[in-house]
């Protein structure tokens, strides 16, 4: 299963959040979708107070790589 197009356009945490939730819609089983939606929401809450732009970009890059891995699993 291929990841969604335009991952390279994700620049903000809100764009990342939306991108990851859209990726979840492509997962085959409802229980898997629920698990990853929950994980995305929790991660978003944990990193909500991050204010270092470099760290935010690292988080975005890693999250997209992880989403690609999950989608190809």
C-alpha positions in Angstrom: 0.0 0.0 0.0 1.6 3.3 -1.1 1.7 6.3 1.2 -0.3 9.3 0.3 1.2 11.7 -2.3 2.5 15.1 -1.3 4.2 14.0 1.9 7.0 16.4 0.9 4.6 19.3 1.3 4.0 18.7 5.0 5.7 21.6 6.8 3.7 22.2 10.0 2.5 20.0 12.8 -1.2 20.4 11.8 -0.4 19.4 8.2 1.4 16.4 9.6 -1.5 15.5 11.8 -4.0 15.6 8.9 -1.6 13.7 6.6 -1.2 10.9 9.1 -5.0 10.7 9.8 -5.6 10.4 6.0 -3.0 7.6 5.8 -5.0 5.8 8.5 -8.0 5.7 6.2 -6.1 3.5 3.8 -5.3 0.8 6.4 -7.3 -2.4 5.8 -8.8 -3.2 9.1 -10.9 -1.0 11.5 -9.0 -2.1 14.6 -5.7 -1.3 13.0 -7.0 2.1 11.9 -8.3 2.8 15.5 -4.9 1.8 17.0 -2.9 4.2 14.7 -5.4 7.0 15.0 -5.1 6.8 18.8 -1.3 6.7 18.5 -1.3 9.8 16.3 -3.5 11.7 18.6 -1.3 10.8 21.6 1.9 11.8 19.9 0.4 15.1 18.8 -0.6 15.9 22.4 2.9 14.9 23.7 4.7 17.1 21.2 2.2 20.0 21.3 4.5 22.3 23.3 7.5 21.8 21.1 8.8 25.2 19.9 12.2 24.4 18.4 11.7 24.6 14.6 14.6 22.2 13.9 13.1 19.6 16.3 9.7 20.0 14.8 11.1 19.3 11.3 12.9 16.2 12.7 9.6 15.0 14.2 7.8 15.6 10.9 10.5 13.7 8.9 10.5 10.8 11.3 6.7 10.6 11.4 6.4 10.5 7.6 9.1 7.8 7.4 7.2 5.8 10.1 3.9 6.2 8.2 5.6 5.0 5.0 6.8 1.9 6.9 3.4 1.2 8.3 1.7 1.7 5.0 4.1 -0.8 3.3 3.8 -3.4 6.0 
